[in-house]
């Protein structure tokens, strides 16, 4: 099948809500509030300064997604593209869907003046994803990620 990588559009909102809901459950065991999630995705789609989504699509529909947000680096006088909300439909995993999405982001980043690199975070125990990212040329950093999350209380059941 031919894989098309394209920007997400408002008509894709339902599939992105489904994908992000599955992603949160699979990676963190978190049940997202569907209306908050819908508002969050819509906000990004309506404001390109927040970032963008790319979708991988085949004849039978959307099979994967990737979101990019922006981080200013004063040290580099440039912008990092942060890769987030990566999801590939289970039946299409390990078949090059993520690679195609990643390469599209990488190509865009290299072509856009002022973009200084790509970053992403990955769950520590997800060795398969880490290997995939390394295969694509990404390297581990010496940093740990810390956060205070005012929205999602991970202790709720």
GUVEX-388044 format. One record per atom (N, C-alpha, C, O): residue in one letter; y, x, z; residue number from 1; atom name. Coordinates in steps of 0.02 Angstrom, whole numbers, plus 32768, in hexadecimal, padded with zeros to 4 digits. Last residue first. Example, Ala and Ser with C-alpha at 12.3 -4.5 7.8 and 13.67 -1.06 7.14 Angstrom:
BEGIN
aa  py  px  pz  i  at
S  7F90  8282  8162  2  N .
S  7FCB  82AC  8165  2  CA .
S  8002  8285  818A  2  C .
S  8039  829E  8192  2  O .
A  7EE4  8294  8186  1  N .
A  7F1F  8267  8186  1  CA .
A  7F5B  8294  8186  1  C .
A  7F5A  82C8  81A7  1  O .
***
This chain:
BEGIN
aa  py  px  pz  i  at
X  8161  7E58  87BE  157  N .
X  8121  7E46  879F  157  CA .
X  8126  7E05  877B  157  C .
X  80F5  7DEE  875E  157  O .
X  81CF  7EE4  87D1  156  N .
X  81C3  7E9C  87CB  156  CA .
X  817F  7E8F  87AC  156  C .
X  8167  7EB7  8784  156  O .
X  81E5  7F69  87CB  155  N .
X  81B9  7F52  8801  155  CA .
X  81AE  7F06  87FF  155  C .
X  8188  7EEC  8828  155  O .
X  8241  7F8A  876E  154  N .
X  81FB  7F96  875C  154  CA .
X  81CB  7F7E  8793  154  C .
X  818E  7F80  8789  154  O .
X  82C3  7F36  873C  153  N .
X  82A4  7F48  877C  153  CA .
X  825A  7F4D  8770  153  C .
X  8237  7F1B  8769  153  O .
X  8339  7F57  86C9  152  N .
X  82F2  7F4B  86D0  152  CA .
X  82DA  7F64  8713  152  C .
X  82DC  7F9F  8721  152  O .
X  83C4  7F75  86E5  151  N .
X  83AD  7F37  86C5  151  CA .
X  8365  7F28  86D4  151  C .
X  8355  7EF1  86EA  151  O .
X  83E9  7FEF  8714  150  N .
X  8408  7FB5  8735  150  CA .
X  83EC  7F73  871A  150  C .
X  83FB  7F3E  8736  150  O .
X  8399  807E  8731  149  N .
X  8396  8045  8703  149  CA .
X  83AF  8007  8727  149  C .
X  838E  7FEE  8754  149  O .
X  83B8  8120  8730  148  N .
X  83C1  80E7  875C  148  CA .
X  83C7  80AD  872D  148  C .
X  83F5  80AA  8704  148  O .
X  8353  81AF  8704  147  N .
X  837C  8174  86F5  147  CA .
X  8385  8149  8733  147  C .
X  835F  814E  8763  147  O .
X  8324  8247  86B2  146  N .
X  832E  8220  86EF  146  CA .
X  835A  81E4  86DD  146  C .
X  8381  81E7  86AE  146  O .
X  82BA  82B3  865D  145  N .
X  82E8  827B  8657  145  CA .
X  82E9  8255  8699  145  C .
X  82B5  8245  86B4  145  O .
X  82BD  8364  865D  144  N .
X  829D  8326  8673  144  CA .
X  82D1  82EF  8669  144  C .
X  830D  82FC  866D  144  O .
X  82C2  83EB  85E8  143  N .
X  82E2  83B8  8610  143  CA .
X  82B3  837F  8622  143  C .
X  8288  836C  85FB  143  O .
X  829E  844C  858E  142  N .
X  8292  845B  85D4  142  CA .
X  82AC  8424  8603  142  C .
X  82AC  842D  8640  142  O .
X  8248  83F8  8505  141  N .
X  8283  8416  8524  141  CA .
X  8273  8425  856D  141  C .
X  8242  840C  8588  141  O .
X  81D6  840A  847B  140  N .
X  81E6  83F5  84BF  140  CA .
X  8225  8418  84D8  140  C .
X  8234  844F  84C2  140  O .
X  8206  83ED  83D0  139  N .
X  81F0  841A  8405  139  CA .
X  8201  83FE  844A  139  C .
X  8234  83DD  8452  139  O .
X  81D4  83B1  832F  138  N .
X  81FA  83A9  836E  138  CA .
X  81DC  83D6  83A3  138  C .
X  81A0  83E2  83A3  138  O .
X  8186  83B4  82BE  137  N .
X  81B8  83E9  82C8  137  CA .
X  81E2  83E2  8306  137  C .
X  8210  840A  8310  137  O .
X  811E  835E  82B0  136  N .
X  8159  8351  8286  136  CA .
X  8191  8384  8291  136  C .
X  81C5  837F  8271  136  O .
X  80CA  838B  8313  135  N .
X  80B6  8394  82CD  135  CA .
X  80F1  838B  829D  135  C .
X  80F4  83AA  8269  135  O .
X  810F  8359  8382  134  N .
X  810C  83A2  8376  134  CA .
X  80FA  83B1  832E  134  C .
X  8116  83DE  830F  134  O .
X  80F4  82D1  8372  133  N .
X  8139  82E9  8370  133  CA .
X  813C  8334  8363  133  C .
X  8166  834C  833D  133  O .
X  8068  82D1  8382  132  N .
X  8086  82B9  8344  132  CA .
X  80CD  82D4  833D  132  C .
X  80E0  82EC  8308  132  O .
X  805E  82FD  8406  131  N .
X  8043  8325  83D0  131  CA .
X  8061  8311  838D  131  C .
X  8071  833C  8364  131  O .
X  8099  828F  8447  130  N .
X  80B7  82D2  844D  130  CA .
X  809F  8300  8415  130  C .
X  80C6  8326  83F8  130  O .
X  803D  822A  842A  129  N .
X  8081  8227  840F  129  CA .
X  80A2  826B  8411  129  C .
X  80C3  827F  83E1  129  O .
X  7FCF  825E  8473  128  N .
X  7FC9  8252  842B  128  CA .
X  800E  824E  840A  128  C .
X  8019  826C  83D6  128  O .
X  7FFA  8262  84F8  127  N .
X  7FEC  82A0  84D4  127  CA .
X  7FE9  8297  8489  127  C .
X  7FFE  82C2  8463  127  O .
X  804C  8216  855F  126  N .
X  803B  8202  851A  126  CA .
X  8032  8240  84EF  126  C .
X  805D  8251  84C6  126  O .
X  8079  8233  85DE  125  N .
X  8031  8231  85D2  125  CA .
X  801D  8220  858B  125  C .
X  7FE1  821D  857C  125  O .
X  8108  822A  85D2  124  N .
X  80E6  8269  85E2  124  CA .
X  809C  8268  85CF  124  C .
X  8083  829A  85B4  124  O .
X  8151  81D5  854D  123  N .
X  812E  81CE  858C  123  CA .
X  8104  820D  8597  123  C .
X  80DF  8222  856A  123  O .
X  81E1  8220  8506  122  N .
X  819C  820A  84FE  122  CA .
X  817C  8206  8543  122  C .
X  818B  822F  856F  122  O .
X  827C  821E  84AF  121  N .
X  8256  8227  84EC  121  CA .
X  8212  8207  84E1  121  C .
X  820A  81D9  84B9  121  O .
X  82D1  827F  8433  120  N .
X  82AD  8244  8449  120  CA .
X  828E  8252  848C  120  C .
X  8287  828C  84A0  120  O .
X  8348  82B9  83BB  119  N .
X  8329  82BB  83FD  119  CA .
X  8302  827B  8407  119  C .
X  8310  8247  83E8  119  O .
X  838C  8321  833D  118  N .
X  8367  82E5  834F  118  CA .
X  834A  82EF  8395  118  C .
X  8336  8326  83A7  118  O .
X  8431  8360  830E  117  N .
X  83EA  8363  831D  117  CA .
X  83CD  831F  832F  117  C .
X  83EF  82EC  8330  117  O .
X  84B5  8353  82E7  116  N .
X  849E  8396  82F8  116  CA .
X  8454  8399  830A  116  C .
X  8439  83D0  8314  116  O .
X  8520  830C  8276  115  N .
X  84E2  8300  829B  115  CA .
X  84C2  8344  82A8  115  C .
X  84B6  836A  8279  115  O .
X  858A  8333  8227  114  N .
X  8596  8327  826D  114  CA .
X  8559  8317  8296  114  C .
X  855C  8315  82D4  114  O .
X  855C  82E0  8190  113  N .
X  8584  8314  81B2  113  CA .
X  858F  8301  81FC  113  C .
X  859B  82C7  820C  113  O .
X  84BC  82B3  8165  112  N .
X  84F9  8299  8182  112  CA .
X  851F  82D1  81A6  112  C .
X  8505  82ED  81D6  112  O .
X  8445  82ED  813F  111  N .
X  8477  82E0  810B  111  CA .
X  84BA  82CB  8127  111  C .
X  84ED  82D1  8105  111  O .
X  83F9  82F0  81B3  110  N .
X  840B  8330  8192  110  CA .
X  8441  8328  815E  110  C .
X  8468  8356  8151  110  O .
X  83EB  8266  81CB  109  N .
X  840F  8291  81FA  109  CA .
X  8425  82D2  81DA  109  C .
X  845D  82E8  81E5  109  O .
X  839D  823D  815D  108  N .
X  83DF  8221  8168  108  CA .
X  8409  824E  8195  108  C .
X  8443  825B  8186  108  O .
X  8328  8289  8179  107  N .
X  834D  8292  813A  107  CA .
X  8395  8279  8142  107  C .
X  83C5  829B  812F  107  O .
X  8301  8250  81F4  106  N .
X  8311  8298  81EF  106  CA .
X  833B  82A6  81B0  106  C .
X  836C  82CB  81B3  106  O .
X  82E7  81CC  81CE  105  N .
X  831B  81DB  81FF  105  CA .
X  8332  8224  81F9  105  C .
X  836D  8232  81F8  105  O .
X  827C  81E6  8176  104  N .
X  82B8  81C4  815E  104  CA .
X  82F3  81D0  818D  104  C .
X  832B  81DD  8176  104  O .
X  821F  8221  81CB  103  N .
X  823C  8249  8194  103  CA .
X  827A  8228  8177  103  C .
X  82A9  824B  8163  103  O .
X  8204  81B1  821E  102  N .
X  8222  81EE  8239  102  CA .
X  8243  8217  8202  102  C .
X  827C  822C  8209  102  O .
X  81C4  8159  81C3  101  N .
X  8202  8146  81E6  101  CA .
X  8228  8183  8200  101  C .
X  8264  8188  81F7  101  O .
X  8156  81A9  819E  100  N .
X  8186  8193  816B  100  CA .
X  81C8  817D  818B  100  C .
X  81FE  818D  8172  100  O .
X  8117  81B8  821C  99  N .
X  812D  81F3  81F7  99  CA .
X  8162  81E0  81C2  99  C .
X  8195  8202  81BB  99  O .
X  80F3  8133  8238  98  N .
X  8126  8155  8260  98  CA .
X  8142  8191  823B  98  C .
X  817E  819C  823B  98  O .
X  8092  8125  81CF  97  N .
X  80CD  80F8  81D4  97  CA .
X  8104  811A  81FD  97  C .
X  813D  811C  81E7  97  O .
X  801D  816E  81C7  96  N .
X  8059  818A  81A8  96  CA .
X  8097  815D  81AC  96  C .
X  80CB  816F  8191  96  O .
X  7FB4  813C  820E  95  N .
X  7FB0  8136  81C5  95  CA .
X  7FF1  814B  81A3  95  C .
X  7FFC  813C  8168  95  O .
X  7FB2  8124  8295  94  N .
X  7F90  8161  827C  94  CA .
X  7F86  815F  8230  94  C .
X  7F57  817B  8216  94  O .
X  7FB9  8070  828C  93  N .
X  7FC5  80B0  82AE  93  CA .
X  7F99  80E7  8290  93  C .
X  7F63  80DA  8276  93  O .
X  7FA5  7FF3  825E  92  N .
X  7FC1  8023  822E  92  CA .
X  7FD0  8067  824E  92  C .
X  7FEE  8092  822F  92  O .
X  7F7C  7F9F  82C2  91  N .
X  7F4F  7FA6  8288  91  CA .
X  7F68  7FD9  8255  91  C .
X  7F44  7FE8  8225  91  O .
X  7FED  7FA1  831B  90  N .
X  7FAD  7FC2  832B  90  CA .
X  7F7F  7FCE  82EF  90  C .
X  7F5F  8002  82EB  90  O .
X  808B  7FC7  82D4  89  N .
X  8057  7F95  82DF  89  CA .
X  8014  7FB7  82EA  89  C .
X  8003  7FE6  82C6  89  O .
X  80F1  8035  8329  88  N .
X  80C9  802A  82EC  88  CA .
X  8093  7FF8  82FE  88  C .
X  8071  7FFF  8331  88  O .
X  818D  805D  8369  87  N .
X  8152  8032  836E  87  CA .
X  8132  802D  8329  87  C .
X  8154  8021  82F7  87  O .
X  820C  80A2  83C7  86  N .
X  81DB  80AF  8392  86  CA .
X  819F  8081  839D  86  C .
X  8182  8080  83D3  86  O .
X  8282  80A2  8415  85  N .
X  8262  8063  8400  85  CA .
X  8233  806C  83C5  85  C .
X  8232  8043  8396  85  O .
X  82DB  8132  83D5  84  N .
X  82C4  8105  8409  84  CA .
X  829E  80CA  83EA  84  C .
X  829C  80C3  83AD  84  O .
X  832A  81C9  83BD  83  N .
X  82F6  819D  83A3  83  CA .
X  82DA  8174  83DD  83  C .
X  82C5  8190  8410  83  O .
X  83CD  81F6  83B2  82  N .
X  8398  81E8  83E3  82  CA .
X  8368  81B6  83C4  82  C .
X  837C  817E  83B4  82  O .
X  8424  826E  8361  81  N .
X  8404  822E  8356  81  CA .
X  83CB  8229  8388  81  C .
X  839E  8252  8389  81  O .
X  84B2  82BF  83A1  80  N .
X  8469  82BC  839D  80  CA .
X  8455  8274  838C  80  C .
X  8473  8244  83A5  80  O .
X  8545  82FC  8359  79  N .
X  8521  82C2  8371  79  CA .
X  84D6  82CD  836B  79  C .
X  84BD  82E2  8337  79  O .
X  85B2  8385  838A  78  N .
X  858D  835B  835B  78  CA .
X  8567  8324  837F  78  C .
X  8569  831F  83BD  78  O .
X  85D0  83F8  83D1  77  N .
X  8604  83D5  83AB  77  CA .
X  85E3  83AB  8375  77  C .
X  85F6  83AC  833A  77  O .
X  8579  842F  8428  76  N .
X  856B  8439  83E1  76  CA .
X  85A0  841B  83B3  76  C .
X  859E  8424  8376  76  O .
X  85AD  840D  84A3  75  N .
X  8596  8451  8498  75  CA .
X  858C  8460  844E  75  C .
X  8597  8499  8438  75  O .
X  85C1  8385  849B  74  N .
X  85FC  83B0  849A  74  CA .
X  85E7  83F8  848C  74  C .
X  860D  841D  846D  74  O .
X  856C  830F  8446  73  N .
X  8560  834F  8468  73  CA .
X  859F  8379  8463  73  C .
X  85B2  8390  842C  73  O .
X  854E  8262  844D  72  N .
X  857D  8297  843E  72  CA .
X  856C  82D6  8466  72  C .
X  855F  82D1  84A2  72  O .
X  84CB  8205  840F  71  N .
X  84E3  8229  844A  71  CA .
X  8511  8262  8434  71  C .
X  84FD  828D  840D  71  O .
X  8492  8169  83CF  70  N .
X  84B9  81A6  83C7  70  CA .
X  84CE  81C3  840A  70  C .
X  84E1  819F  8438  70  O .
X  83F2  8127  839A  69  N .
X  8433  8121  83BB  69  CA .
X  8454  8166  83BA  69  C .
X  8434  8197  83A6  69  O .
X  837B  80D9  8336  68  N .
X  83A2  8116  8341  68  CA .
X  83E3  8103  8364  68  C .
X  8406  80D6  834F  68  O .
X  82D7  8099  8333  67  N .
X  831D  808E  8341  67  CA .
X  833E  80D2  834D  67  C .
X  831F  80FF  836A  67  O .
X  8257  8064  82C8  66  N .
X  8274  809C  82ED  66  CA .
X  82BE  808B  82F7  66  C .
X  82DF  8073  82CA  66  O .
X  81BD  800E  82A1  65  N .
X  8206  8011  82AB  65  CA .
X  8218  8052  82CF  65  C .
X  81EF  8071  82F0  65  O .
X  8140  7FC2  8237  64  N .
X  8159  7FF2  8266  64  CA .
X  81A4  7FF1  826B  64  C .
X  81C7  7FD7  823F  64  O .
X  811F  7F5E  81E0  63  N .
X  80E8  7F7D  8204  63  CA .
X  80FF  7FB1  8237  63  C .
X  80D7  7FC9  825F  63  O .
X  814D  7EC6  8197  62  N .
X  8164  7F01  81BC  62  CA .
X  812B  7F1C  81E5  62  C .
X  8109  7EF7  8209  62  O .
X  80E0  7E8B  8111  61  N .
X  8115  7E87  8142  61  CA .
X  8126  7EC9  8163  61  C .
X  810F  7EFE  814D  61  O .
X  8085  7E9F  80AC  60  N .
X  8075  7E6D  80DF  60  CA .
X  80A7  7E6A  8118  60  C .
X  809B  7E49  814A  60  O .
X  80BB  7F08  8062  59  N .
X  80B7  7EC5  8044  59  CA .
X  80AB  7E8F  8078  59  C .
X  80C3  7E57  8071  59  O .
X  811A  7F5F  80E1  58  N .
X  80E9  7F5C  80AB  58  CA .
X  80E7  7F15  8091  58  C .
X  810E  7EEA  80A7  58  O .
X  8198  7FBF  8130  57  N .
X  8180  7F7E  8117  57  CA .
X  814E  7F89  80DF  57  C .
X  8156  7FB4  80B4  57  O .
X  81E8  7FFD  81B8  56  N .
X  81B6  800E  8185  56  CA .
X  8196  7FCC  8171  56  C .
X  817D  7FA6  819A  56  O .
X  8295  8000  81E0  55  N .
X  8255  7FDF  81E2  55  CA .
X  8229  7FFA  81AA  55  C .
X  8241  800C  8174  55  O .
X  8310  8043  824C  54  N .
X  82EE  8045  820B  54  CA .
X  82AB  8023  8214  54  C .
X  828B  8029  8249  54  O .
X  83A5  801B  82A1  53  N .
X  835D  8015  829D  53  CA .
X  8348  8021  8255  53  C .
X  836B  800C  8226  53  O .
X  842E  8072  82EE  52  N .
X  840F  804C  82B8  52  CA .
X  83C4  804C  82C0  52  C .
X  83A7  8077  82E1  52  O .
X  84C3  8071  8355  51  N .
X  8488  808F  8338  51  CA .
X  846E  8066  82FE  51  C .
X  8491  803D  82E1  51  O .
X  8543  804D  837B  50  N .
X  850F  8052  83AF  50  CA .
X  84D1  8077  8395  50  C .
X  84AF  8099  83BB  50  O .
X  8589  803F  8309  49  N .
X  859C  8077  8335  49  CA .
X  8569  8080  836D  49  C .
X  8566  80B6  838C  49  O .
X  855F  7FCA  82CB  48  N .
X  8540  8009  82B6  48  CA .
X  8555  8046  82E0  48  C .
X  8536  807B  82DB  48  O .
X  8542  7F38  830B  47  N .
X  8572  7F6E  831A  47  CA .
X  8553  7FB1  8308  47  C .
X  8530  7FCF  8332  47  O .
X  84DD  7EDE  82F1  46  N .
X  8521  7ECA  82E1  46  CA .
X  8555  7F01  82EB  46  C .
X  858E  7EF9  82D5  46  O .
X  846B  7F1E  831F  45  N .
X  846F  7F0B  82D8  45  CA .
X  84B6  7EFA  82C3  45  C .
X  84C9  7F06  828A  45  O .
X  848B  7F25  83A8  44  N .
X  8487  7F62  8380  44  CA .
X  848C  7F52  8335  44  C .
X  84AE  7F76  8311  44  O .
X  8487  7E9D  83C9  43  N .
X  84C5  7EC3  83D4  43  CA .
X  84C4  7F04  83AB  43  C .
X  84F8  7F17  838F  43  O .
X  8401  7E7C  83AE  42  N .
X  8436  7E5F  8385  42  CA .
X  8477  7E87  838C  42  C .
X  849B  7E91  835B  42  O .
X  83C5  7EC2  8417  41  N .
X  83B7  7ED5  83D1  41  CA .
X  83EE  7EBB  83A4  41  C .
X  8406  7EDF  8378  41  O .
X  83FC  7E7B  8484  40  N .
X  8405  7EC3  847D  40  CA .
X  83F9  7EDB  8436  40  C .
X  841F  7F04  841C  40  O .
X  83D1  7DF7  8471  39  N .
X  8419  7E06  8471  39  CA .
X  8426  7E50  8465  39  C .
X  8453  7E63  8440  39  O .
X  8346  7E0F  847E  38  N .
X  8361  7DF3  843F  38  CA .
X  83AC  7E02  843A  38  C .
X  83C4  7E16  8405  38  O .
X  8342  7E39  8504  37  N .
X  832D  7E66  84CE  37  CA .
X  834A  7E4F  848C  37  C .
X  8364  7E78  8465  37  O .
X  836B  7DC4  8543  36  N .
X  8393  7E00  854B  36  CA .
X  8383  7E32  8513  36  C .
X  83B0  7E50  84F6  36  O .
X  82FF  7D72  851D  35  N .
X  8343  7D61  8507  35  CA .
X  8372  7D9D  850E  35  C .
X  839D  7DA8  84E3  35  O .
X  828D  7DB1  8556  34  N .
X  8293  7DA9  850E  34  CA .
X  82DA  7D99  84F6  34  C .
X  82EE  7DAF  84C0  34  O .
X  8284  7E2E  85C8  33  N .
X  82A1  7DEB  85C1  33  CA .
X  82AF  7DE0  8577  33  C .
X  82D9  7E03  855A  33  O .
X  81EA  7E8A  85C3  32  N .
X  8231  7E83  85B6  32  CA .
X  8247  7E3A  85B4  32  C .
X  8220  7E0F  85A0  32  O .
X  817B  7EC8  862C  31  N .
X  8186  7E8B  8607  31  CA .
X  81D2  7E81  85FF  31  C .
X  81F5  7E73  8630  31  O .
X  8132  7F68  862A  30  N .
X  816C  7F40  863A  30  CA .
X  816F  7F02  860D  30  C .
X  8165  7F06  85D1  30  O .
X  80DC  7FD2  8616  29  N .
X  80C4  7F99  863C  29  CA .
X  80FC  7F6A  8651  29  C .
X  80F7  7F48  8684  29  O .
X  8105  8038  85C5  28  N .
X  811E  8038  860A  28  CA .
X  8103  7FFF  8634  28  C .
X  8112  7FFB  8670  28  O .
X  80C2  802D  854A  27  N .
X  80D7  806E  8563  27  CA .
X  80E9  806F  85AD  27  C .
X  80DC  80A1  85CF  27  O .
X  809F  7FA4  8534  26  N .
X  806F  7FDA  8528  26  CA .
X  8082  801B  854C  26  C .
X  8057  803C  8568  26  O .
X  8117  7F5F  8553  25  N .
X  80D9  7F50  8577  25  CA .
X  80A7  7F89  8571  25  C .
X  8089  7F9D  85A2  25  O .
X  8171  7F95  84F8  24  N .
X  817F  7F99  8540  24  CA .
X  813F  7F8E  8569  24  C .
X  8134  7FAF  859B  24  O .
X  812F  7F71  847D  23  N .
X  813C  7FB7  848F  23  CA .
X  8146  7FBF  84DA  23  C .
X  8128  7FEB  84F9  23  O .
X  8134  7EE5  847F  22  N .
X  80F3  7F08  8481  22  CA .
X  80FC  7F50  8497  22  C .
X  80D4  7F6A  84BE  22  O .
X  81BF  7ED6  8476  21  N .
X  819A  7EB8  84AE  21  CA .
X  8157  7EDB  84B6  21  C .
X  8143  7EED  84ED  21  O .
X  81D9  7F14  83FC  20  N .
X  81F3  7F32  8439  20  CA .
X  81D1  7F16  8478  20  C .
X  81C8  7F3A  84A8  20  O .
X  8195  7EBB  83A4  19  N .
X  8182  7F01  83A8  19  CA .
X  819A  7F21  83E9  19  C .
X  8175  7F45  840A  19  O .
X  81DA  7E40  83BB  18  N .
X  8191  7E46  83C6  18  CA .
X  817D  7E8F  83D0  18  C .
X  8158  7E9F  83FE  18  O .
X  825B  7E67  8393  17  N .
X  8250  7E4F  83D7  17  CA .
X  8205  7E55  83E8  17  C .
X  81F4  7E6C  841E  17  O .
X  8241  7E84  830E  16  N .
X  8256  7EBB  833A  16  CA .
X  824F  7EA6  8384  16  C .
X  823F  7ED0  83AE  16  O .
X  8220  7E06  82DD  15  N .
X  81EC  7E3A  82DC  15  CA .
X  8200  7E74  830B  15  C .
X  81D5  7E91  832C  15  O .
X  829E  7DC4  82EF  14  N .
X  8261  7DAD  8310  14  CA .
X  822B  7DE2  8313  14  C .
X  820B  7DEB  8347  14  O .
X  82FA  7E0E  829C  13  N .
X  8301  7E0B  82E5  13  CA .
X  82C0  7DF7  8307  13  C .
X  82AD  7E16  8339  13  O .
X  8307  7E16  8216  12  N .
X  82CF  7E3A  8234  12  CA .
X  82CC  7E33  8280  12  C .
X  82A0  7E4F  82A0  12  O .
X  837F  7DE0  81EE  11  N .
X  8342  7DB8  81E1  11  CA .
X  8304  7DD7  8200  11  C .
X  82D0  7DB6  8205  11  O .
X  83DB  7E48  8206  10  N .
X  83D5  7E11  8236  10  CA .
X  8396  7DE7  822B  10  C .
X  837B  7DCC  825C  10  O .
X  837F  7EDE  81D8  9  N .
X  83B2  7EAC  81CC  9  CA .
X  83A9  7E74  81FF  9  C .
X  8375  7E70  821F  9  O .
X  835F  7F8E  81D0  8  N .
X  8352  7F4B  81EC  8  CA .
X  838D  7F1E  81DE  8  C .
X  83C7  7F35  81D9  8  O .
X  834E  7FF1  813D  7  N .
X  8373  7FDE  8179  7  CA .
X  8360  7F98  8190  7  C .
X  8352  7F6C  8167  7  O .
X  82A6  8028  810D  6  N .
X  82E6  8007  8100  6  CA .
X  830B  7FF9  8141  6  C .
X  82EC  7FF5  8177  6  O .
X  8222  8065  80B7  5  N .
X  824A  8071  80F3  5  CA .
X  828F  8056  80E3  5  C .
X  82AF  806A  80B3  5  O .
X  818B  8028  807B  4  N .
X  81D4  8029  8071  4  CA .
X  81F5  8034  80B4  4  C .
X  81E7  8011  80E4  4  O .
X  80F4  805A  803C  3  N .
X  811A  8053  8079  3  CA .
X  8165  805A  8068  3  C .
X  817A  808C  804B  3  O .
X  8072  8012  7FE1  2  N .
X  80B1  8035  7FDE  2  CA .
X  80DA  8026  801C  2  C .
X  80E2  7FEC  8030  2  O .
X  7FC4  8029  8000  1  N .
X  8000  8000  8000  1  CA .
X  803E  802B  8000  1  C .
X  803F  8062  801C  1  O .
***
